[in-house]
Amino acid sequence: MTFLGTAFTEARLLAYVYAYEQASRERRPPSVVNPSLFRCAQPGGRQPQTCAP
């Protein structure tokens, strides 16, 4: 879902998004949606077990 608005409506959009997240309980943290964003680079090319928060 995408929330869009006109210029200078950021505060109102954030309020709508927050209300939607609280009502729907559909929010998933980024580490669940795309775990590859949280892989760490190790010196020497070794892959770590995990470095997700």
C-alpha distance matrix in Angstrom:
0.0 3.8 6.8 9.9 13.5 17.0 19.5 20.5 17.7 16.4 18.0 16.5 12.9 13.7 15.1 12.2 9.9 13.0 13.7 10.4 11.1 14.6 14.3 12.0 13.7 11.0 11.2 13.1 15.2 15.1 18.4 17.2 14.3 16.6 20.2 21.8 20.6 23.1 26.1 29.1 31.6 35.2 38.4 40.2 37.2 37.1 33.8 33.2 32.5 29.4 28.5 25.1 25.1
3.8 0.0 3.8 6.4 10.1 13.5 15.8 17.0 14.5 13.3 15.4 14.1 10.4 11.7 13.8 11.1 9.2 12.8 13.9 11.4 12.3 15.9 16.1 14.5 16.1 13.8 13.2 15.1 16.5 16.0 19.6 19.0 16.1 17.9 21.4 22.6 21.0 23.6 26.7 29.3 31.7 35.3 38.3 40.3 37.5 37.7 34.6 34.1 33.7 30.5 29.2 26.0 25.8
6.8 3.8 0.0 3.8 6.9 10.6 13.0 13.8 11.0 10.1 12.1 10.5 6.9 8.9 10.8 8.3 7.3 11.0 12.1 10.4 12.0 15.2 15.5 14.8 16.6 15.1 14.4 16.9 18.0 17.9 21.7 21.4 18.8 20.7 24.0 25.3 23.2 25.6 28.9 31.3 33.7 37.3 40.2 42.4 39.8 40.0 37.0 36.3 36.0 32.6 31.0 27.7 27.0
9.9 6.4 3.8 0.0 3.8 7.2 9.8 11.4 9.1 9.1 11.9 10.4 7.4 10.2 12.4 10.4 10.2 13.9 15.0 13.8 15.6 18.6 18.9 18.5 20.4 18.9 18.1 20.3 21.1 20.6 24.4 24.4 21.7 23.1 26.4 27.3 25.0 27.6 30.8 33.0 35.1 38.7 41.4 43.7 41.1 41.7 38.9 38.3 38.4 35.0 33.2 30.1 29.5
13.5 10.1 6.9 3.8 0.0 3.7 6.7 8.3 6.1 7.5 10.3 8.8 6.9 10.4 12.2 10.8 11.7 15.0 15.9 15.5 17.6 20.2 20.6 20.8 22.8 21.7 20.8 23.3 23.9 23.5 27.3 27.6 25.0 26.4 29.6 30.4 27.9 30.4 33.6 35.5 37.6 41.2 43.8 46.2 43.8 44.5 41.8 41.1 41.3 37.8 35.8 32.8 31.9
17.0 13.5 10.6 7.2 3.7 0.0 3.8 6.5 5.9 8.4 11.3 10.4 9.6 12.9 14.6 13.9 15.1 18.0 19.1 19.0 21.1 23.5 24.0 24.4 26.4 25.4 24.3 26.7 27.1 26.5 30.2 30.8 28.2 29.3 32.4 32.9 30.3 32.8 35.9 37.6 39.4 43.0 45.4 47.9 45.6 46.5 44.0 43.5 43.9 40.4 38.2 35.3 34.4
19.5 15.8 13.0 9.8 6.7 3.8 0.0 3.8 5.6 7.7 10.7 11.0 10.8 13.3 15.4 15.6 16.5 19.0 20.6 21.0 22.6 24.9 25.9 26.5 28.1 27.2 25.7 27.8 27.7 27.0 30.7 31.6 29.2 30.0 32.9 33.2 30.3 32.6 35.7 37.0 38.7 42.2 44.4 47.0 45.0 46.0 43.7 43.2 43.8 40.3 37.8 35.2 34.1
20.5 17.0 13.8 11.4 8.3 6.5 3.8 0.0 3.8 5.7 7.8 8.9 9.7 11.6 13.4 14.4 15.6 17.5 19.1 20.1 21.7 23.5 24.9 25.9 27.2 26.9 25.2 27.4 27.1 26.7 30.4 31.5 29.5 30.4 33.0 33.6 30.5 32.4 35.7 36.9 38.7 42.1 44.3 47.2 45.3 46.2 43.8 43.0 43.5 39.9 37.3 34.6 33.1
17.7 14.5 11.0 9.1 6.1 5.9 5.6 3.8 0.0 3.8 5.6 5.4 6.2 8.7 10.1 10.7 12.3 14.3 15.6 16.6 18.4 20.2 21.3 22.4 23.9 23.7 22.3 24.9 25.0 25.0 28.7 29.5 27.5 28.9 31.6 32.5 29.6 31.5 34.9 36.4 38.5 42.0 44.4 47.2 45.2 45.8 43.2 42.2 42.4 38.8 36.3 33.4 31.9
16.4 13.3 10.1 9.1 7.5 8.4 7.7 5.7 3.8 0.0 3.8 5.5 5.0 6.1 8.6 9.8 10.4 12.0 14.1 15.1 16.2 18.2 19.8 20.8 21.8 21.5 19.7 22.0 21.7 21.7 25.3 26.3 24.6 25.8 28.3 29.3 26.3 28.0 31.5 32.8 35.1 38.4 40.9 43.8 41.8 42.3 39.7 38.6 38.9 35.2 32.6 29.7 28.2
18.0 15.4 12.1 11.9 10.3 11.3 10.7 7.8 5.6 3.8 0.0 3.8 5.5 5.2 6.3 8.8 10.0 10.6 12.4 14.3 15.4 16.6 18.4 20.0 21.0 21.3 19.6 22.2 22.0 22.6 26.1 27.0 25.7 27.3 29.5 30.9 27.9 29.1 32.8 34.1 36.6 39.8 42.4 45.4 43.5 43.7 41.1 39.6 39.7 35.9 33.3 30.3 28.3
16.5 14.1 10.5 10.4 8.8 10.4 11.0 8.9 5.4 5.5 3.8 0.0 3.8 5.5 5.1 6.3 8.7 9.9 10.7 12.4 14.3 15.5 16.6 18.2 19.8 20.3 19.2 22.2 22.6 23.4 27.0 27.5 25.9 27.9 30.4 32.0 29.2 30.7 34.4 36.0 38.6 41.9 44.7 47.5 45.4 45.5 42.7 41.3 41.1 37.4 35.1 31.9 30.0
12.9 10.4 6.9 7.4 6.9 9.6 10.8 9.7 6.2 5.0 5.5 3.8 0.0 3.8 5.3 5.1 6.1 8.5 9.8 10.5 12.2 14.2 15.3 16.2 17.8 17.6 16.4 19.2 19.8 20.3 24.0 24.3 22.5 24.4 27.2 28.6 26.0 27.7 31.3 33.2 35.7 39.1 41.9 44.6 42.4 42.5 39.7 38.5 38.2 34.6 32.4 29.2 27.7
13.7 11.7 8.9 10.2 10.4 12.9 13.3 11.6 8.7 6.1 5.2 5.5 3.8 0.0 3.8 5.4 5.1 6.0 8.5 9.7 10.4 12.2 14.1 15.2 16.0 16.2 14.4 17.1 17.3 18.1 21.7 22.2 20.9 22.8 25.2 26.9 24.1 25.4 29.1 30.8 33.5 36.8 39.7 42.5 40.4 40.3 37.5 36.0 35.7 32.0 29.7 26.4 24.6
15.1 13.8 10.8 12.4 12.2 14.6 15.4 13.4 10.1 8.6 6.3 5.1 5.3 3.8 0.0 3.8 5.5 5.2 6.1 8.6 10.0 10.6 12.2 14.2 15.3 16.3 15.1 18.3 18.9 20.4 23.8 24.0 22.9 25.3 27.5 29.6 27.0 28.0 31.8 33.6 36.5 39.7 42.7 45.5 43.4 43.1 40.1 38.4 37.9 34.1 32.0 28.6 26.5
12.2 11.1 8.3 10.4 10.8 13.9 15.6 14.4 10.7 9.8 8.8 6.3 5.1 5.4 3.8 0.0 3.8 5.5 5.2 6.1 8.6 10.0 10.5 12.0 13.9 14.4 14.0 17.4 18.7 20.0 23.5 23.2 21.8 24.4 27.0 29.1 26.8 28.2 31.9 34.1 37.0 40.2 43.3 46.0 43.6 43.3 40.2 38.7 38.0 34.4 32.5 29.0 27.3
9.9 9.2 7.3 10.2 11.7 15.1 16.5 15.6 12.3 10.4 10.0 8.7 6.1 5.1 5.5 3.8 0.0 3.8 5.5 5.0 6.1 8.6 9.9 10.4 11.7 11.6 10.6 13.8 15.0 16.2 19.8 19.5 18.1 20.6 23.2 25.3 23.1 24.5 28.2 30.4 33.3 36.6 39.8 42.3 39.9 39.6 36.4 35.0 34.3 30.6 28.9 25.3 23.8
13.0 12.8 11.0 13.9 15.0 18.0 19.0 17.5 14.3 12.0 10.6 9.9 8.5 6.0 5.2 5.5 3.8 0.0 3.8 5.4 5.1 6.2 8.6 10.0 10.5 11.5 10.2 13.5 14.4 16.3 19.5 19.4 18.7 21.3 23.4 25.9 23.6 24.4 28.2 30.2 33.4 36.4 39.7 42.4 40.1 39.5 36.4 34.5 33.6 30.0 28.1 24.5 22.5
13.7 13.9 12.1 15.0 15.9 19.1 20.6 19.1 15.6 14.1 12.4 10.7 9.8 8.5 6.1 5.2 5.5 3.8 0.0 3.8 5.5 5.2 6.1 8.5 10.0 11.7 11.6 15.3 16.9 19.1 22.2 21.5 20.8 23.8 26.0 28.6 26.7 27.5 31.2 33.5 36.7 39.8 43.1 45.7 43.3 42.6 39.3 37.5 36.3 32.8 31.1 27.4 25.5
10.4 11.4 10.4 13.8 15.5 19.0 21.0 20.1 16.6 15.1 14.3 12.4 10.5 9.7 8.6 6.1 5.0 5.4 3.8 0.0 3.8 5.5 5.2 5.9 8.1 8.9 9.4 13.2 15.4 17.4 20.5 19.4 18.4 21.5 24.0 26.6 25.0 26.1 29.8 32.3 35.5 38.6 42.0 44.4 41.8 41.1 37.7 36.2 34.9 31.5 30.1 26.4 24.9
11.1 12.3 12.0 15.6 17.6 21.1 22.6 21.7 18.4 16.2 15.4 14.3 12.2 10.4 10.0 8.6 6.1 5.1 5.5 3.8 0.0 3.8 5.6 5.4 5.6 6.5 6.1 9.9 11.9 14.3 17.2 16.2 15.6 18.8 20.9 23.8 22.2 23.0 26.6 29.1 32.4 35.4 38.9 41.3 38.8 37.9 34.5 32.7 31.4 27.9 26.6 22.8 21.3
14.6 15.9 15.2 18.6 20.2 23.5 24.9 23.5 20.2 18.2 16.6 15.5 14.2 12.2 10.6 10.0 8.6 6.2 5.2 5.5 3.8 0.0 3.8 5.8 5.6 8.3 8.5 12.0 14.0 16.9 19.4 18.3 18.3 21.6 23.4 26.5 24.9 25.2 28.9 31.3 34.7 37.5 41.0 43.5 41.2 40.0 36.6 34.5 33.0 29.5 28.2 24.5 22.5
14.3 16.1 15.5 18.9 20.6 24.0 25.9 24.9 21.3 19.8 18.4 16.6 15.3 14.1 12.2 10.5 9.9 8.6 6.1 5.2 5.6 3.8 0.0 3.8 5.8 8.5 10.2 13.8 16.4 19.2 21.7 20.1 19.8 23.3 25.4 28.4 27.2 27.8 31.3 34.0 37.4 40.3 43.8 46.2 43.6 42.5 38.9 37.0 35.3 32.0 31.0 27.2 25.5
12.0 14.5 14.8 18.5 20.8 24.4 26.5 25.9 22.4 20.8 20.0 18.2 16.2 15.2 14.2 12.0 10.4 10.0 8.5 5.9 5.4 5.8 3.8 0.0 3.8 5.2 7.9 11.3 14.5 17.1 19.4 17.4 16.9 20.5 22.7 25.8 24.9 25.7 29.1 32.0 35.4 38.3 41.9 44.0 41.3 40.2 36.5 34.9 33.1 29.9 29.2 25.4 24.2
13.7 16.1 16.6 20.4 22.8 26.4 28.1 27.2 23.9 21.8 21.0 19.8 17.8 16.0 15.3 13.9 11.7 10.5 10.0 8.1 5.6 5.6 5.8 3.8 0.0 3.8 5.7 8.7 11.7 14.8 16.7 14.7 14.9 18.6 20.3 23.6 22.8 23.1 26.5 29.3 32.8 35.5 39.2 41.4 38.7 37.3 33.7 31.8 29.9 26.7 26.0 22.3 20.9
11.0 13.8 15.1 18.9 21.7 25.4 27.2 26.9 23.7 21.5 21.3 20.3 17.6 16.2 16.3 14.4 11.6 11.5 11.7 8.9 6.5 8.3 8.5 5.2 3.8 0.0 3.8 6.4 10.0 12.5 14.6 12.3 11.8 15.5 17.6 20.8 20.2 21.0 24.2 27.3 30.6 33.5 37.1 39.1 36.3 35.1 31.5 29.9 28.1 25.0 24.5 20.7 20.0
11.2 13.2 14.4 18.1 20.8 24.3 25.7 25.2 22.3 19.7 19.6 19.2 16.4 14.4 15.1 14.0 10.6 10.2 11.6 9.4 6.1 8.5 10.2 7.9 5.7 3.8 0.0 3.8 6.6 9.3 11.7 10.1 9.8 13.3 15.2 18.3 17.2 17.9 21.3 24.2 27.5 30.5 34.0 36.2 33.5 32.5 28.9 27.2 25.7 22.4 21.5 17.7 16.8
13.1 15.1 16.9 20.3 23.3 26.7 27.8 27.4 24.9 22.0 22.2 22.2 19.2 17.1 18.3 17.4 13.8 13.5 15.3 13.2 9.9 12.0 13.8 11.3 8.7 6.4 3.8 0.0 3.8 6.5 8.2 6.4 6.7 10.1 11.6 14.9 14.2 14.6 17.9 20.9 24.3 27.1 30.8 32.8 30.1 28.9 25.3 23.6 22.0 18.8 18.1 14.4 13.8
15.2 16.5 18.0 21.1 23.9 27.1 27.7 27.1 25.0 21.7 22.0 22.6 19.8 17.3 18.9 18.7 15.0 14.4 16.9 15.4 11.9 14.0 16.4 14.5 11.7 10.0 6.6 3.8 0.0 3.8 5.4 5.5 6.6 8.9 9.7 12.8 11.5 11.5 15.0 17.7 21.2 23.9 27.5 29.8 27.3 26.1 22.7 20.8 19.6 16.1 14.9 11.1 10.4
15.1 16.0 17.9 20.6 23.5 26.5 27.0 26.7 25.0 21.7 22.6 23.4 20.3 18.1 20.4 20.0 16.2 16.3 19.1 17.4 14.3 16.9 19.2 17.1 14.8 12.5 9.3 6.5 3.8 0.0 3.8 5.3 5.0 5.9 7.2 9.7 8.0 8.8 12.3 15.1 18.4 21.4 24.9 27.1 24.5 23.7 20.3 19.0 18.3 14.8 13.5 10.1 10.3
18.4 19.6 21.7 24.4 27.3 30.2 30.7 30.4 28.7 25.3 26.1 27.0 24.0 21.7 23.8 23.5 19.8 19.5 22.2 20.5 17.2 19.4 21.7 19.4 16.7 14.6 11.7 8.2 5.4 3.8 0.0 3.8 5.7 5.5 4.6 7.8 7.1 6.6 9.8 12.7 16.2 18.9 22.6 24.6 22.0 20.8 17.3 15.7 14.6 11.2 10.4 6.9 7.9
17.2 19.0 21.4 24.4 27.6 30.8 31.6 31.5 29.5 26.3 27.0 27.5 24.3 22.2 24.0 23.2 19.5 19.4 21.5 19.4 16.2 18.3 20.1 17.4 14.7 12.3 10.1 6.4 5.5 5.3 3.8 0.0 3.8 5.7 5.8 9.5 9.9 9.9 12.5 15.8 19.2 21.8 25.5 27.2 24.3 22.9 19.2 17.8 16.1 13.1 13.2 9.8 10.8
14.3 16.1 18.8 21.7 25.0 28.2 29.2 29.5 27.5 24.6 25.7 25.9 22.5 20.9 22.9 21.8 18.1 18.7 20.8 18.4 15.6 18.3 19.8 16.9 14.9 11.8 9.8 6.7 6.6 5.0 5.7 3.8 0.0 3.8 6.4 9.1 9.4 10.8 13.4 16.8 19.8 22.8 26.4 28.0 24.9 24.0 20.5 19.6 18.4 15.6 15.5 12.3 13.5
16.6 17.9 20.7 23.1 26.4 29.3 30.0 30.4 28.9 25.8 27.3 27.9 24.4 22.8 25.3 24.4 20.6 21.3 23.8 21.5 18.8 21.6 23.3 20.5 18.6 15.5 13.3 10.1 8.9 5.9 5.5 5.7 3.8 0.0 3.8 5.5 6.0 8.1 10.2 13.7 16.4 19.6 23.1 24.5 21.4 20.8 17.3 16.8 16.2 13.5 13.4 10.8 12.9
20.2 21.4 24.0 26.4 29.6 32.4 32.9 33.0 31.6 28.3 29.5 30.4 27.2 25.2 27.5 27.0 23.2 23.4 26.0 24.0 20.9 23.4 25.4 22.7 20.3 17.6 15.2 11.6 9.7 7.2 4.6 5.8 6.4 3.8 0.0 3.8 5.3 5.6 7.2 10.9 13.9 16.7 20.3 21.8 18.8 17.7 14.1 13.3 12.5 9.7 10.0 7.6 10.4
21.8 22.6 25.3 27.3 30.4 32.9 33.2 33.6 32.5 29.3 30.9 32.0 28.6 26.9 29.6 29.1 25.3 25.9 28.6 26.6 23.8 26.5 28.4 25.8 23.6 20.8 18.3 14.9 12.8 9.7 7.8 9.5 9.1 5.5 3.8 0.0 3.8 5.3 5.5 9.1 11.3 14.4 17.8 19.1 15.9 15.4 12.1 12.2 12.4 10.2 10.3 9.2 12.3
20.6 21.0 23.2 25.0 27.9 30.3 30.3 30.5 29.6 26.3 27.9 29.2 26.0 24.1 27.0 26.8 23.1 23.6 26.7 25.0 22.2 24.9 27.2 24.9 22.8 20.2 17.2 14.2 11.5 8.0 7.1 9.9 9.4 6.0 5.3 3.8 0.0 3.8 5.9 8.6 11.1 14.6 17.8 19.8 17.0 16.8 13.9 13.5 14.1 11.3 10.1 8.6 11.0
23.1 23.6 25.6 27.6 30.4 32.8 32.6 32.4 31.5 28.0 29.1 30.7 27.7 25.4 28.0 28.2 24.5 24.4 27.5 26.1 23.0 25.2 27.8 25.7 23.1 21.0 17.9 14.6 11.5 8.8 6.6 9.9 10.8 8.1 5.6 5.3 3.8 0.0 3.8 6.3 9.7 12.6 16.2 18.4 15.9 15.2 12.1 10.8 11.3 8.0 6.4 5.0 7.8
26.1 26.7 28.9 30.8 33.6 35.9 35.7 35.7 34.9 31.5 32.8 34.4 31.3 29.1 31.8 31.9 28.2 28.2 31.2 29.8 26.6 28.9 31.3 29.1 26.5 24.2 21.3 17.9 15.0 12.3 9.8 12.5 13.4 10.2 7.2 5.5 5.9 3.8 0.0 3.8 6.7 9.5 13.1 14.9 12.3 11.4 8.4 7.7 8.8 6.5 6.0 6.7 10.1
29.1 29.3 31.3 33.0 35.5 37.6 37.0 36.9 36.4 32.8 34.1 36.0 33.2 30.8 33.6 34.1 30.4 30.2 33.5 32.3 29.1 31.3 34.0 32.0 29.3 27.3 24.2 20.9 17.7 15.1 12.7 15.8 16.8 13.7 10.9 9.1 8.6 6.3 3.8 0.0 3.8 6.3 9.9 12.3 10.4 9.7 7.6 6.7 9.2 7.5 5.9 8.2 11.0
31.6 31.7 33.7 35.1 37.6 39.4 38.7 38.7 38.5 35.1 36.6 38.6 35.7 33.5 36.5 37.0 33.3 33.4 36.7 35.5 32.4 34.7 37.4 35.4 32.8 30.6 27.5 24.3 21.2 18.4 16.2 19.2 19.8 16.4 13.9 11.3 11.1 9.7 6.7 3.8 0.0 3.8 6.7 9.0 7.3 7.8 7.0 7.7 11.0 10.4 9.4 12.0 14.7
35.2 35.3 37.3 38.7 41.2 43.0 42.2 42.1 42.0 38.4 39.8 41.9 39.1 36.8 39.7 40.2 36.6 36.4 39.8 38.6 35.4 37.5 40.3 38.3 35.5 33.5 30.5 27.1 23.9 21.4 18.9 21.8 22.8 19.6 16.7 14.4 14.6 12.6 9.5 6.3 3.8 0.0 3.8 6.2 5.7 5.5 6.3 6.8 10.6 11.0 10.5 13.8 16.4
38.4 38.3 40.2 41.4 43.8 45.4 44.4 44.3 44.4 40.9 42.4 44.7 41.9 39.7 42.7 43.3 39.8 39.7 43.1 42.0 38.9 41.0 43.8 41.9 39.2 37.1 34.0 30.8 27.5 24.9 22.6 25.5 26.4 23.1 20.3 17.8 17.8 16.2 13.1 9.9 6.7 3.8 0.0 3.8 5.5 6.7 9.1 10.2 13.9 14.7 14.2 17.5 19.8
40.2 40.3 42.4 43.7 46.2 47.9 47.0 47.2 47.2 43.8 45.4 47.5 44.6 42.5 45.5 46.0 42.3 42.4 45.7 44.4 41.3 43.5 46.2 44.0 41.4 39.1 36.2 32.8 29.8 27.1 24.6 27.2 28.0 24.5 21.8 19.1 19.8 18.4 14.9 12.3 9.0 6.2 3.8 0.0 3.8 5.7 9.1 11.2 14.8 16.3 16.5 19.8 22.5
37.2 37.5 39.8 41.1 43.8 45.6 45.0 45.3 45.2 41.8 43.5 45.4 42.4 40.4 43.4 43.6 39.9 40.1 43.3 41.8 38.8 41.2 43.6 41.3 38.7 36.3 33.5 30.1 27.3 24.5 22.0 24.3 24.9 21.4 18.8 15.9 17.0 15.9 12.3 10.4 7.3 5.7 5.5 3.8 0.0 3.8 6.4 9.4 12.8 14.3 14.9 17.8 20.9
37.1 37.7 40.0 41.7 44.5 46.5 46.0 46.2 45.8 42.3 43.7 45.5 42.5 40.3 43.1 43.3 39.6 39.5 42.6 41.1 37.9 40.0 42.5 40.2 37.3 35.1 32.5 28.9 26.1 23.7 20.8 22.9 24.0 20.8 17.7 15.4 16.8 15.2 11.4 9.7 7.8 5.5 6.7 5.7 3.8 0.0 3.8 6.4 9.6 11.7 12.9 16.1 19.2
33.8 34.6 37.0 38.9 41.8 44.0 43.7 43.8 43.2 39.7 41.1 42.7 39.7 37.5 40.1 40.2 36.4 36.4 39.3 37.7 34.5 36.6 38.9 36.5 33.7 31.5 28.9 25.3 22.7 20.3 17.3 19.2 20.5 17.3 14.1 12.1 13.9 12.1 8.4 7.6 7.0 6.3 9.1 9.1 6.4 3.8 0.0 3.8 6.7 8.4 10.1 12.9 16.3
33.2 34.1 36.3 38.3 41.1 43.5 43.2 43.0 42.2 38.6 39.6 41.3 38.5 36.0 38.4 38.7 35.0 34.5 37.5 36.2 32.7 34.5 37.0 34.9 31.8 29.9 27.2 23.6 20.8 19.0 15.7 17.8 19.6 16.8 13.3 12.2 13.5 10.8 7.7 6.7 7.7 6.8 10.2 11.2 9.4 6.4 3.8 0.0 3.8 5.4 7.1 10.3 13.4
32.5 33.7 36.0 38.4 41.3 43.9 43.8 43.5 42.4 38.9 39.7 41.1 38.2 35.7 37.9 38.0 34.3 33.6 36.3 34.9 31.4 33.0 35.3 33.1 29.9 28.1 25.7 22.0 19.6 18.3 14.6 16.1 18.4 16.2 12.5 12.4 14.1 11.3 8.8 9.2 11.0 10.6 13.9 14.8 12.8 9.6 6.7 3.8 0.0 3.8 7.1 9.5 12.5
29.4 30.5 32.6 35.0 37.8 40.4 40.3 39.9 38.8 35.2 35.9 37.4 34.6 32.0 34.1 34.4 30.6 30.0 32.8 31.5 27.9 29.5 32.0 29.9 26.7 25.0 22.4 18.8 16.1 14.8 11.2 13.1 15.6 13.5 9.7 10.2 11.3 8.0 6.5 7.5 10.4 11.0 14.7 16.3 14.3 11.7 8.4 5.4 3.8 0.0 3.8 5.7 8.9
28.5 29.2 31.0 33.2 35.8 38.2 37.8 37.3 36.3 32.6 33.3 35.1 32.4 29.7 32.0 32.5 28.9 28.1 31.1 30.1 26.6 28.2 31.0 29.2 26.0 24.5 21.5 18.1 14.9 13.5 10.4 13.2 15.5 13.4 10.0 10.3 10.1 6.4 6.0 5.9 9.4 10.5 14.2 16.5 14.9 12.9 10.1 7.1 7.1 3.8 0.0 3.8 6.4
25.1 26.0 27.7 30.1 32.8 35.3 35.2 34.6 33.4 29.7 30.3 31.9 29.2 26.4 28.6 29.0 25.3 24.5 27.4 26.4 22.8 24.5 27.2 25.4 22.3 20.7 17.7 14.4 11.1 10.1 6.9 9.8 12.3 10.8 7.6 9.2 8.6 5.0 6.7 8.2 12.0 13.8 17.5 19.8 17.8 16.1 12.9 10.3 9.5 5.7 3.8 0.0 3.8
25.1 25.8 27.0 29.5 31.9 34.4 34.1 33.1 31.9 28.2 28.3 30.0 27.7 24.6 26.5 27.3 23.8 22.5 25.5 24.9 21.3 22.5 25.5 24.2 20.9 20.0 16.8 13.8 10.4 10.3 7.9 10.8 13.5 12.9 10.4 12.3 11.0 7.8 10.1 11.0 14.7 16.4 19.8 22.5 20.9 19.2 16.3 13.4 12.5 8.9 6.4 3.8 0.0
